[in-house]
Amino acid sequence: MTLISFLVFMALFLVIGLLSFLRAKQTKRDYYLADREVSPWMTGLSAVATNNSGYMFIGVIGYTYAVGLSAIWLMVGWILGDYLASTFVHRELRKATMQTDEASFSAVLARWGGTEFAVWRRLAAIVTIIFLGAYAAAQISAGGKALHGVFDWPPQAGAVLVAVIVLAYSVAGGLRASIWTDTAQSVVMIAAMTLLLVVGVWGLGGVDGTMAKMREVTGFLNWFPDDLLFPGALGMILFVVGWMFAGLSVIGQPHVMVRFMALDKPGHMRRARAWYYGYFIPFYLLATGVGLLSRIYLPELDGLDPELALPTMARELLPPILVGLILAGIFAATMSTADSLVLSCSAALTHDLLPRQLERNWELKGATALVTLFALIIALGENQSVFSLVILAWSTLASAFGPLLILYALGRTITERYAILIMIIGVATALYWRYLDWHLDVYEGMPAILLALIVGWLLSEKRAVPAIDDTAPEGQTAA
């Protein structure tokens, strides 16, 4: 029954994605940006589903299982940083997408300042393909772990299944297929998490019984982490600020930002953000709650792989048909990000890296298939945790693109030579920080973004920004 339930929900998502083919216009702008006509509510829900992904279902729950209540500070920092960045970056990026008329994230940044950054654009494409490819592999791996936790299937089987489904509807409808399925998946994701939290608390005798069980685990309900770099308030502030930069790092993620680039009008950005945070905050709270419960229900996972906590707990608590729903929710999360990552890599390959841009529809879809295969190969041979691999890719991409994007959004201009320099500074700082294992205390994206941003600010100049009528047809500037 569990398998049947799972297959029914997965078939539903696949059909929704394939139906987007009916709206496809066979152009690169439609394939990679859904012709820039996505409504605010679909933009917000799609972006949050892609952002949450297998990282939330698998990584955050596993992290909460390991550290306890203090994991909530990661949520506080992350959402606050994400929100602060969105107040001044997202709308400006959508305007730049309109002005440049480009189809990829890197291409918009390369032409934002009014001149073509040809070398920077190719370097950005290489960074995108390497790290988004690793990120996609992490999502595919998360799907494999989910199947292993519920059905005891080899993780490789789940990885192959995710890759096949992602490729099917990505090739069928491009970004539009991804956004349509994201919207449906977001409903399943929050329903699955709510169901598991309610059943889990009920099974422990309600809120009082749940809290009593958690108190039995030494240090599990401590409000502050025990292993901070600095003791007391200073260590706590650094911890939260570090994760604020992790949340701010969303602006450097092509697969998330492309949703806001596809919004129908820049003037609708506030509505899109309302949908985004209206979903993000309660879902993150639910994921943290389920992570806490998993430690009580599954103490045997301690010292093994806590990233199996969610699917294993679902199997312990729920009837088979609802286990299928939970598993479908996990797959929904992993696919909503994996397809976006694959499409962003494909755009970087076909429009930024190669000496000749690929325009024909079969070329775009062939590149998507090639990138999917690349990610699957990494997933089949990758044994790192989903959480660690996602954070590595996340911080590197943020360090590469975030500083330049912030400078542009604040009205600065910079030469290509200096743009390349701040990208190198950002990426090198993030990777070296992780090499020294300092990321265990402070998120590596914080020093990388700050250092690159300071250098970029000193090397950049104020530029005149043409006024844009947010309600006018695309390409029309205000008088």
Secondary structure, DSSP 8 states (H G I E B T S, - for coil): -HHHHHHHHHHHHHHHHHHGGGG--SSHHHHHHGGG-B-HHHHHHHHHHHHHHHIIIIIIHHHHHHHGGGGHHHHHHHHHHHHHHHTTSHHHHHHHHHHH--SSHHHHHHHTTSS--HHHHHHHHHHHHHHHHHHHHHHHHHHHHHHHHHH---HHHHHHHHHHHHHHHHHHHHHHHHHHHHHHHHHHHHHHHHHHHHHHHHHTTHHHHHHHHHHTSTTTT-SS-SS-SS-HHHHHHHHHHHHHHHHHGGGG-HHHHHHHHTBS-GGGHHHHHHHHHHHHHHHHHHHHHHHHHHHHH-GGGTTS-GGGHHHHHHHHHS-HHHHHHHHHHHHHHHHHHHHHHHHHHHHHIIIIISSS---SHHHHHHHHHHHHHHHHHHHHH--S-HHHHHHHHHHHHHHHHHHHHHHHHTTEE--HHHHHHHHHHHHHHHHHHHHTTGGGTS-THHHHHHHHHHHHHHH-EE-----B-TTS-TT-B--
